Amino acid sequence: MKVTRGYSDEVVRPYPVGTIGNFDGHHLGHHALLKQVAETARHAHGTAVVLTFDPHPVKILAPHVDLRFLTSREEKRARFEQAGIDEMVSLEFTQEFASLSPGMFAEQVLSKGLGLKEIFVGQHFVFGHKRAGRIGDLVALGKRFGFIVHPIPPVVIDGGVVSSTRIRQLIMIGKVDQAAVLLGRHYALSGVVSSGEGRGRTLGCPTANLPLPPDRVAPADGIYASVAIIGKERHDSVAYIGTRPTFNGGERRLEVSILDGRHELYGRTLTVEFIGRIRGDASFDSGEALSRQITADVDSARGILRRYHETIGGR
């Protein structure tokens, strides 16, 4: 997939078909939209284009908001490519760019800058200065500047629209299994394994320690059944997120214990998929009490993971 910074009316693309958005999470709603873009472009022997923004508009328009993301830049690009997108156009979002009127955005960016022939966007798409443009405005501007607009209805699951906001909220209260239904996959975090205090080993449950990425959504503190990915290998595991209150607390971090043997992980990149929450974080009166609870948590994790493997094995 080609990655382009900015736009230029000098770039010629075969019959560009595009969509616009930040696509954080690449959830099932995003997947449905991108699929239509890719299929339409392929049938027209054209170019499937995604127009996205960096930084996220919220970072410029509402810098006081602590917005955390569901995907990293690298993950987002990889998922665009998997969806069949030919080119990702990344525009720098600035106050000046935000001041473009809906008409100027349609003419300068969509028509002249990208040369789009067809655009797929959600029915509630808004654009231009102060989000003044609505889908009806875009349809009218498309007729004026020569592109066709396809309003796409949202994907609805369990009575609610699938959205990045809804998924963030579910993850932050620990409902990672429900978030997975909306994402179409289990939420994951990655990091480089760092040295810890070695307490897990003394408790009979050695752990790999990972820092929590400061710009990513993290599940609520607690214990999770998880899958640890090392290179191309997948291992059943138990993940802990919290501040270790039994030992007087500390920095919030992610600790992972692999259930199928010991592995030398220090300095390696580890990805953790969160399958299901077992319990919240808690403080224990002694290391012995915590050790007993860890044994129970491992048993619970094995049960959750067994059902998980039976589910994916039956697909």
Secondary structure by P-SEA (a helix, b strand, c coil): cccccccccccccccccccccccccccaaaaaaaaaaaaaaaaacbbbbbbbbcccccccccccccccccccaaaaaaaaaaacccbbbbbbcccccccccaaaaaaccccccccccbbbbcccccccccccccaaaaaaaaaaabbbbbbbbbbbcccccccaaaaaaaaaacaaaaaaaaacccccccccccccccccccccbbbbbbccccccccccccccbbbbbcccbbbbbbbbbccccccccccbbbbbbbcccccccccbbbbbbbccccccccccccaaaaaaaaaaaaaaaaaaaaaaaaaaaac
